Amino acid sequence: MAIDLKSIEEEVIEEIKIVNGINYHVTPDHKVFHDLWLYGDDADEVLDSLSDKYGIEEAEFIGSDYWPDEEPYLLLARWFYPEYIHKWKPMTVRELSTHAYNAIMKIQNRQNDKPPCP
């Protein structure tokens, strides 16, 4: 199965749209948390989907640097304390997709390095 970055980007965008209920055009340049408000359980669901589909260890992703856990007051903070959301580093859909793509390639390379079964 040939995998390329473009197809990973498309899958990540589609998964984010489904999980977050987004019905508008999302590009690889959108920021996962800062633009699309993907965080907490929803972010975990997207990562779980990638993990299940491609065998990526969730540890390959460092989400806590890029989006918060579920926080009930987060939407209020968005309006009343907009500087609060800058506590997390921005990550674009393209960067998330590249991270997934690199993890997939690492897995495939490990599998190719295995000696053949007798």
VMD Tcl script that draws the C-alpha trace (Angstrom):
set ca {
  {0.00 0.00 0.00}
  {1.61 3.24 -1.15}
  {1.06 6.10 1.27}
  {1.80 9.73 0.49}
  {1.55 12.88 2.56}
  {-1.33 14.30 0.50}
  {-3.54 11.28 1.18}
  {-2.69 11.43 4.91}
  {-3.61 15.15 4.95}
  {-6.95 14.37 3.29}
  {-7.69 11.62 5.81}
  {-6.73 13.80 8.78}
  {-8.93 16.65 7.50}
  {-11.87 14.31 6.95}
  {-11.46 12.75 10.41}
  {-11.26 16.19 12.07}
  {-14.38 17.32 10.21}
  {-16.31 14.23 11.30}
  {-15.18 14.30 14.93}
  {-15.66 18.06 15.33}
  {-18.82 18.32 13.23}
  {-17.21 20.82 10.85}
  {-19.09 21.50 7.63}
  {-16.80 24.14 6.12}
  {-13.68 23.87 3.98}
  {-10.60 22.87 6.00}
  {-7.12 23.24 4.55}
  {-3.78 21.77 5.62}
  {-2.83 25.26 6.85}
  {-5.58 25.42 9.48}
  {-4.29 25.13 13.03}
  {-5.66 22.04 14.75}
  {-6.53 23.72 18.06}
  {-6.31 27.45 17.44}
  {-8.47 27.44 14.27}
  {-10.46 24.20 14.39}
  {-10.88 23.85 18.16}
  {-9.85 20.22 18.17}
  {-8.71 19.27 21.67}
  {-9.30 16.88 24.54}
  {-11.36 13.77 23.82}
  {-11.96 14.83 20.21}
  {-8.22 15.14 19.55}
  {-7.72 11.74 21.18}
  {-10.37 10.29 18.90}
  {-8.56 11.58 15.78}
  {-5.25 10.19 17.05}
  {-6.91 6.87 17.93}
  {-8.24 6.64 14.39}
  {-4.77 7.23 12.92}
  {-3.28 4.76 15.39}
  {-5.83 2.09 14.51}
  {-5.52 2.57 10.78}
  {-1.73 2.79 10.51}
  {-0.41 1.14 13.68}
  {1.08 4.39 14.96}
  {1.82 4.42 18.66}
  {-0.08 7.25 20.30}
  {3.15 8.06 22.12}
  {4.45 9.24 18.74}
  {2.20 12.29 19.16}
  {2.82 14.90 21.83}
  {-0.63 16.43 22.02}
  {-0.35 18.13 25.38}
  {2.02 20.68 23.84}
  {-0.48 21.49 21.09}
  {-3.95 21.25 22.62}
  {-5.46 21.00 26.08}
  {-7.35 18.17 27.71}
  {-11.09 18.60 28.10}
  {-11.62 21.88 29.92}
  {-15.19 23.06 30.53}
  {-14.23 26.74 30.71}
  {-12.14 26.74 27.55}
  {-14.81 28.26 25.31}
  {-15.35 31.07 27.80}
  {-11.62 31.67 27.96}
  {-11.64 31.98 24.16}
  {-13.79 35.11 24.45}
  {-12.79 36.63 27.78}
  {-9.10 35.66 27.96}
  {-7.96 35.11 24.36}
  {-4.31 35.07 25.43}
  {-5.05 31.84 27.36}
  {-5.20 29.75 24.19}
  {-1.68 30.83 23.26}
  {-0.46 28.64 26.09}
  {-0.42 25.80 23.53}
  {1.88 25.72 20.52}
  {0.15 26.00 17.15}
  {0.17 22.89 14.96}
  {-1.32 22.89 11.49}
  {-3.18 20.00 9.93}
  {-0.18 19.68 7.59}
  {2.22 19.37 10.55}
  {0.01 16.76 12.21}
  {-0.25 14.87 8.91}
  {3.53 15.06 8.40}
  {4.05 13.72 11.90}
  {1.68 10.82 11.15}
  {3.34 10.22 7.77}
  {6.82 10.10 9.36}
  {5.60 7.66 12.01}
  {4.08 5.44 9.30}
  {7.33 5.51 7.33}
  {9.30 4.59 10.46}
  {7.02 1.59 11.03}
  {7.32 0.50 7.40}
  {11.11 0.83 7.51}
  {11.28 -1.32 10.65}
  {9.12 -3.94 8.95}
  {11.35 -3.89 5.86}
  {14.45 -4.37 8.02}
  {13.12 -7.58 9.55}
  {14.81 -10.72 8.29}
  {12.59 -12.89 6.14}
  {10.78 -15.73 7.86}
  {12.37 -19.16 7.21}
}
mol new
graphics top color blue
foreach p $ca { graphics top sphere $p radius 0.5 }
foreach p [lrange $ca 0 end-1] q [lrange $ca 1 end] { graphics top cylinder $p $q radius 0.2 }
display resetview
